Every structure is written in C-alpha cells, then in structure tokens.
Amino acid sequence: MSTTIKGSDGKLRCKWCDAAPEFLAYHDTEWGFPVSDDHRLFEKICLESFQSGLSWRTILNKRENFRSAFKDFDFNKIARFTQSDINRLLNDEGIVRHRGKIEAVINNAKRAKELVKQEGSLAAFFWRYEPGTKQSVKPQTVSTSAESILLSKDLKKLGWKFVGPTTAYAFIQAMGLINDHVEGCVIRAEVEGARKSFKRPCGDS
C-alpha cells in the first residue's frame, strides 16, 4: 500500500495530508519542522492531550479558538487561571469541553513554570528526548517509541497530566524531534534540512 499521495502540484506527500483539506498546509509548513519556542511547545503538548480520543482534524479546526481561550498558550498566564476560568472554558463551544483535559492544561502550565525555572526553558527539557540520528523504524509505522515512553514517564513524575506515551510520540513527531515524513514525501527533505541547521536548545545549568 502506498504511503504517499500525489498533490495537485504533481509532488508526492505523506498520504495522511490528503485526508482533509486543512491538513495540506499543516503538513507542508508545520508538521515535523523543529521548534524551540516554549509557547509553541506548550501549545502542542496541550493540543495533543485534547486530541486523545478525537481526530486531529477536530483539534486543528478549533486551534484558533483554543489559542484565544487559553491566552495563546502562555503558561505563565494559564497558571493563574481560577475556577471562574474553568467555568468559562467549560461553556466555550469553540473548544473541546472536557473538564479533565481543561484542568490538566492549567495544572501543566504550573508544572511548565517549574520546569523553566529548573531547566532554563521547556525546549531544553523536551529536546533531550530527540532520538539518535538513525531512526530504527520506518516513518509513521508506530504510535510510541522508547523516547516517547520515557518522556511520558518523566513528565508524569514532574506532575504533568494527560501526557501518555502516544500523546508524547505525536508531540515528538510534530515538533521535529524526529523526521517522520515518509520516504518520497517532498517535505521530508525540507524537514531534514531544517533539522540539520536547527540549533538544539540547552539549559541554563
């Protein structure tokens, strides 16, 4: 079975990006490109948590609503959310109204502040879970990895919630810690180039 699809421009891409019209731009400009911005990293881990049990299309379509509801995923602001904010979010039809996941974002914002204080940045912490240079499995054939299992375990030890190994793996894929674009995908080479020139973050210590 083919793992690629030919786009209207005649170029091959990962097959999944043809599943919905909004996936193409996300695939071509975001997915797999390395990220070191703490707010974007926090946003992604939160959105992947919300996506658990749902489709990514649902989350992607609501992403701007999520950004508005959660102060552009500024964890310093979210950490100050109160019960009135939880009530507001539970009544916000523009997002996924799941109490546990909403409360997890607020909890994780507090944990993120602690992590930044300890490590210098979220990026310095997350990029420690970048796998070795050689991928041991073909792209998009697994939903967890040794690194995602370890990341999930370590985050849970630090008090984070809704960060299972599958959520952690989707985060690792999307934030460019691995290049999981399939062989033959036109974007794979772009991501590889971005990863080669990407300056890995390091902590203050």
WOQUI-V631209 format. One record per residue. RES is the residue in three letters. SS is DSSP state (H for helix, E for strand, C for the rest). PSI is psi in degrees with one decimal (999 if undefined). Layout:
RES_SS_PSI, RES_SS_PSI
This chain:
MET_C_132.9, SER_C_141.5, THR_C_2.5, THR_E_162.6, ILE_E_141.7, LYS_E_124.8, GLY_C_176.4, SER_C_-19.2, ASP_C_3.0, GLY_C_0.1, LYS_C_147.9, LEU_E_141.2, ARG_E_167.0, CYS_E_135.7, LYS_H_-33.3, TRP_H_-24.6, CYS_H_-6.8, ASP_H_-1.0, ALA_C_-24.1, ALA_C_144.8, PRO_C_-37.2, GLU_C_-11.4, PHE_H_-28.7, LEU_H_-51.9, ALA_H_-39.9, TYR_H_-44.4, HIS_H_-43.9, ASP_H_-26.9, THR_H_-14.5, GLU_C_-54.8, TRP_C_117.9, GLY_C_-12.8, PHE_C_133.6, PRO_C_139.0, VAL_C_134.9, SER_C_-2.1, ASP_C_124.5, ASP_H_-38.4, HIS_H_-38.2, ARG_H_-38.3, LEU_H_-43.0, PHE_H_-42.2, GLU_H_-46.3, LYS_H_-42.5, ILE_H_-33.9, CYS_H_-45.6, LEU_H_-35.4, GLU_H_-34.6, SER_H_-43.5, PHE_H_-31.8, GLN_H_-19.2, SER_C_119.5, GLY_C_-3.6, LEU_C_-179.3, SER_C_150.4, TRP_H_-29.1, ARG_H_-41.9, THR_H_-45.5, ILE_H_-43.7, LEU_H_-40.5, ASN_H_-25.4, LYS_C_5.0, ARG_H_-43.1, GLU_H_-35.2, ASN_H_-41.6, PHE_H_-43.9, ARG_H_-41.5, SER_H_-44.2, ALA_H_-32.6, PHE_C_33.5, LYS_H_43.8, ASP_H_28.6, PHE_H_36.4, ASP_C_103.0, PHE_H_-23.3, ASN_H_-35.8, LYS_H_-42.7, ILE_H_-33.7, ALA_C_-19.3, ARG_C_3.8, PHE_C_144.7, THR_C_-175.6, GLN_H_-33.7, SER_H_-33.7, ASP_H_-40.5, ILE_H_-43.6, ASN_H_-42.3, ARG_H_-45.1, LEU_H_-36.7, LEU_H_-19.0, ASN_C_3.1, ASP_C_106.0, GLU_C_-10.7, GLY_C_-10.2, ILE_C_-177.4, VAL_C_116.4, ARG_C_77.0, HIS_C_111.0, ARG_H_-46.1, GLY_H_-41.5, LYS_H_-37.2, ILE_H_-46.7, GLU_H_-30.9, ALA_H_-39.3, VAL_H_-43.0, ILE_H_-44.1, ASN_H_-46.2, ASN_H_-28.2, ALA_H_-40.3, LYS_H_-42.0, ARG_H_-34.5, ALA_H_-41.0, LYS_H_-43.0, GLU_H_-39.5, LEU_H_-39.6, VAL_H_-40.7, LYS_H_-36.2, GLN_H_-40.3, GLU_H_-12.4, GLY_C_-35.0, SER_C_159.4, LEU_H_-37.1, ALA_H_-42.7, ALA_H_-36.0, PHE_H_-54.0, PHE_H_-37.6, TRP_H_-7.1, ARG_H_-17.1, TYR_H_14.6, GLU_C_127.0, PRO_C_170.1, GLY_C_169.2, THR_C_-24.9, LYS_C_118.1, GLN_C_132.8, SER_C_-15.6, VAL_C_159.6, LYS_C_146.4, PRO_C_141.9, GLN_C_33.4, THR_C_-5.6, VAL_C_161.7, SER_C_-4.4, THR_C_168.8, SER_C_171.2, ALA_H_-39.2, GLU_H_-40.0, SER_H_-34.7, ILE_H_-42.4, LEU_H_-42.6, LEU_H_-45.9, SER_H_-46.3, LYS_H_-45.1, ASP_H_-38.4, LEU_H_-41.9, LYS_H_-37.4, LYS_H_-32.4, LEU_C_2.0, GLY_C_5.6, TRP_C_153.4, LYS_C_156.9, PHE_C_44.9, VAL_C_61.9, GLY_C_171.3, PRO_H_-35.7, THR_H_-42.0, THR_H_-43.8, ALA_H_-36.7, TYR_H_-41.7, ALA_H_-37.2, PHE_H_-46.4, ILE_H_-41.9, GLN_H_-51.2, ALA_H_-34.8, MET_C_6.9, GLY_C_15.0, LEU_C_-21.7, ILE_C_161.6, ASN_C_98.4, ASP_C_15.5, HIS_C_139.4, VAL_C_157.7, GLU_C_133.2, GLY_C_-19.6, CYS_C_132.2, VAL_H_-26.2, ILE_H_-18.3, ARG_H_-45.5, ALA_H_-37.0, GLU_H_-45.2, VAL_H_-40.6, GLU_H_-41.5, GLY_H_-41.7, ALA_H_-39.1, ARG_H_-34.6, LYS_H_-36.4, SER_H_-7.1, PHE_C_130.0, LYS_C_112.4, ARG_C_132.3, PRO_C_154.2, CYS_C_157.3, GLY_C_178.3, ASP_C_-24.8, SER_C_999
